[in-house]
């Protein structure tokens, strides 16, 4: 993504709704350029255009979540992508950090196969010819654009990969948490088919508990996050044997 687009998203995040004239002034470009940028970002589902304004989307899809703390998520995704090599087959679950990870891999690796239950991710990286995508079947969740349900187990049972990347909605004494029962079940099924399960998340998620158990600590090998996590949480994660990779600016 162009650096100006990242700055534009940050401004929309700060204001929720902001005029094209203000964006042009803040970014020191013409309003024509801003409108072109907004068209690109709207097509990606990262914001919504109104007459003379840009505003955050309000749905629960991944595109909406992508627009929040975009720069931090991109740094996390880029660092995690360093662990993926040309020719590798990996699994990726849904989520905003995971979508950016998939794009980073698709843009900068060759002959990688991505197995995913996220229709959003499959569409998000479809323009990259050097990556192969296997989309697992199941019941389609319209908002999150994720496949869930018992068919996931049938679809994934013939695969075994070295790395499975997943996001999280929270953290507590039970482990990593989710806010969606069916997505949590799909994640656990996919984790069974991977040598390592790797979590990607912003540290702000550590302050929320979630409602459904996603993964126990012992099932997670590594975690990529920003460098804003408190020392107590970091110590807890290290104590559980999880390799934590804090990503700074």
C-alpha positions in Angstrom: 0.0 0.0 0.0 1.2 3.5 -0.9 2.5 5.4 2.2 0.0 8.2 1.5 -2.9 5.7 1.6 -1.7 4.6 5.1 -1.6 8.2 6.3 -5.0 8.8 4.8 -6.5 5.8 6.6 -4.9 7.0 9.9 -6.6 10.4 9.4 -10.0 8.8 8.8 -9.5 6.6 11.8 -8.8 9.7 14.0 -11.8 11.6 12.8 -14.3 8.8 11.9 -15.6 11.2 9.1 -13.4 13.8 7.4 -13.8 16.1 4.4 -11.9 15.6 1.2 -10.6 19.2 1.5 -9.1 18.5 4.9 -7.4 15.3 3.7 -5.9 17.1 0.7 -4.5 19.8 3.0 -3.2 17.4 5.5 -1.5 15.2 2.9 -0.4 18.2 0.7 -1.9 16.8 -2.5 -4.8 17.9 -4.7 -8.4 17.0 -4.1 -8.4 15.1 -7.4 -5.6 12.9 -6.0 -7.5 12.3 -2.7 -10.6 11.3 -4.6 -8.5 8.7 -6.6 -7.0 7.4 -3.4 -10.5 7.1 -1.8 -11.7 5.1 -4.8 -8.9 2.7 -4.3 -9.4 2.3 -0.6 -13.2 2.0 -0.9 -12.8 -0.8 -3.4 -10.7 -2.6 -0.8 -13.5 -2.1 1.7 -11.2 0.0 4.0 -13.5 3.1 4.1 -16.7 4.5 2.7 -17.1 7.5 0.5 -19.8 10.1 0.9 -20.3 13.3 -1.0 -17.2 15.4 -0.1 -16.2 13.1 2.8 -14.6 9.8 3.7 -15.7 7.8 6.7 -15.1 4.5 8.4 -17.2 1.6 7.5 -19.4 0.2 10.2 -19.8 -3.5 9.3 -18.1 -6.4 11.0 -16.2 -7.6 7.9 -12.4 -7.8 7.7 -12.1 -4.8 5.5 -13.5 -2.7 8.3 -11.2 -4.1 10.9 -8.2 -3.5 8.5 -8.7 0.2 8.7 -8.1 0.3 12.5 -4.4 0.7 13.5 -3.4 -0.2 9.9 0.2 0.7 10.2 0.7 -1.4 13.4 -1.0 -4.4 11.8 1.1 -4.0 8.6 4.4 -4.1 10.7 3.2 -7.2 12.5 2.3 -8.9 9.2 5.6 -8.0 7.6 7.6 -9.4 10.5 5.6 -12.6 10.5 6.0 -13.0 6.8 9.8 -13.3 7.3 9.2 -16.8 8.7 7.6 -18.0 5.4 9.9 -19.2 2.6 9.5 -19.7 -1.1 7.8 -22.9 -2.1 6.2 -23.4 1.4 2.6 -24.4 2.1 0.9 -22.7 5.0 -2.5 -22.2 6.5 -4.0 -18.8 7.4 -7.3 -18.2 9.3 -9.3 -15.0 8.9 -8.5 -11.6 10.5 -7.1 -8.3 9.6 -3.5 -9.0 10.5 -3.8 -12.4 8.7 -5.1 -10.7 5.6 -2.1 -8.3 5.5 0.2 -11.3 6.1 -1.4 -13.1 3.2 -0.9 -10.1 0.9 2.7 -9.6 2.1 3.5 -13.3 1.3 1.7 -13.2 -2.0 3.5 -10.0 -3.1 7.0 -11.1 -2.0 7.3 -14.9 -2.1 7.2 -17.4 -5.0 5.3 -20.6 -5.3 3.7 -20.4 -1.9 0.4 -22.2 -1.3 -2.0 -20.7 1.2 -4.8 -22.8 2.6 -7.4 -20.7 4.2 -11.1 -20.7 5.3 -11.3 -17.0 4.6 -13.1 -16.0 1.4 -12.0 -12.4 2.1 -8.3 -13.4 2.0 -8.8 -15.5 -1.1 -10.3 -12.4 -2.9 -7.8 -10.0 -1.3 -4.8 -11.6 -2.8 -6.3 -12.9 -6.1 -4.3 -10.4 -8.2 -1.0 -12.0 -7.3 -0.2 -14.8 -9.8 2.7 -16.3 -7.9 0.6 -17.6 -5.0 -1.7 -20.6 -5.0 -4.9 -20.4 -2.8 -6.8 -23.4 -1.5 -10.2 -22.2 0.0 -11.7 -24.6 2.5 -15.4 -25.3 2.2 -18.1 -24.9 4.8 -20.9 -22.7 6.0 -20.3 -19.1 4.8 -20.4 -16.3 7.4 -21.5 -13.3 5.4 -20.1 -10.5 7.6 -16.7 -12.1 8.4 -16.5 -13.9 5.0 -15.2 -17.0 6.7 -16.1 -20.7 6.1 -17.0 -22.5 9.3 -18.8 -25.7 10.4 -18.2 -29.5 10.2 -17.2 -29.4 6.5 -13.9 -27.6 7.6 -12.7 -30.8 9.2 -13.5 -32.9 6.1 -11.7 -30.4 3.9 -8.6 -29.9 5.9 -7.9 -33.5 7.0 -5.7 -34.4 4.0 -3.4 -31.5 4.6 -0.5 -31.1 7.1 1.6 -27.9 7.2 4.5 -26.5 9.2 2.8 -23.2 10.0 -0.8 -22.0 10.8 -1.3 -18.3 11.3 -4.4 -17.0 13.2 -5.7 -13.9 14.9 -7.3 -13.6 18.3 -10.0 -11.5 20.0 -8.6 -11.6 23.5 -6.5 -13.3 26.2 -7.2 -14.6 29.7 -6.0 -17.4 32.0 -7.5 -20.1 29.7 -5.4 -18.9 26.7 -6.3 -17.1 23.5 -10.0 -16.2 23.1 -12.5 -15.6 20.3 -15.9 -13.9 20.1 -17.4 -16.4 17.7 -18.0 -20.1 18.6 -18.0 -21.5 15.1 -14.9 -19.6 14.0 -13.1 -20.8 17.2 -14.1 -24.4 16.3 -12.8 -24.0 12.8 -9.5 -22.6 14.1 -9.0 -25.5 16.5 -9.6 -28.0 13.6 -7.1 -26.2 11.4 -4.5 -26.0 14.2 -4.6 -29.9 14.5 -3.2 -30.0 11.0 -0.1 -27.8 11.7 3.2 -28.3 13.3 3.2 -24.8 14.6 0.3 -22.4 15.4 1.3 -18.7 15.3 -0.9 -15.9 16.6 -0.8 -12.4 15.0 -2.5 -9.6 17.0 -2.2 -6.1 18.3 -1.3 -5.9 22.0 -4.6 -4.1 22.7 -6.3 -7.4 22.3 -4.6 -8.6 25.5 -6.8 -6.2 27.5 -10.0 -8.0 26.4 -11.1 -11.4 27.4 -13.3 -12.7 24.5 -16.2 -15.0 25.1 -15.1 -18.4 23.7 -11.9 -20.4 24.1 -9.9 -20.3 20.9 -6.6 -22.0 21.7 -4.8 -23.0 24.9 -1.4 -21.5 25.5 0.4 -24.8 25.0 -1.0 -25.1 21.5 0.6 -21.8 20.4 4.3 -21.8 19.4 4.8 -18.1 18.6 3.1 -14.7 18.7 3.8 -11.6 16.7 2.5 -8.4 18.2 3.4 -4.7 18.6 5.8 -3.5 21.3 3.2 -1.9 23.6 2.2 -5.0 25.6 2.7 -4.7 29.3 5.6 -6.6 31.0 3.2 -8.8 33.0 1.5 -10.1 29.9 4.8 -10.6 28.2 6.2 -12.6 31.2 3.0 -14.7 31.2 3.4 -15.6 27.5 7.1 -16.3 27.8 6.3 -18.5 30.9 3.9 -20.6 28.8 6.7 -21.3 26.3 5.5 -19.0 23.6 8.1 -17.2 21.5 7.0 -13.6 21.4 8.1 -11.3 18.6 7.3 -7.6 19.6 7.4 -5.4 16.5 8.3 -1.7 17.0 8.0 1.2 14.6 
